[in-house]
Amino acid sequence: MQTVHAGVGTVIEYRQGKLYVPDTPTVVMIPGDGIGPEVSDAGRPVIDAAIYHAYGGQRQIRWMNMHAGLAAR
């Protein structure tokens, strides 16, 4: 498996049986992976708002778009 460092956030790690999630994790979004890209586009701000309200603005996702399948050509 290849690791890609985009430089936009911090890597989520699994060490010694525990998941370590930083305040600004990088999360890869593959638009249209199993659902329509319009759902991905609509869902991202909802997830961002939920995280903002849950953590009082102290945490946020750094989204990284990755294309797969036909879109990657």
Secondary structure, 3 states (H helix, E strand, C coil): CCCCCCCCCECCEEECCEEECCCCEEEEECCCCCCCHHHHHHHHHHHHHHHHHHHCCCCCCEEEECCCHHHHC
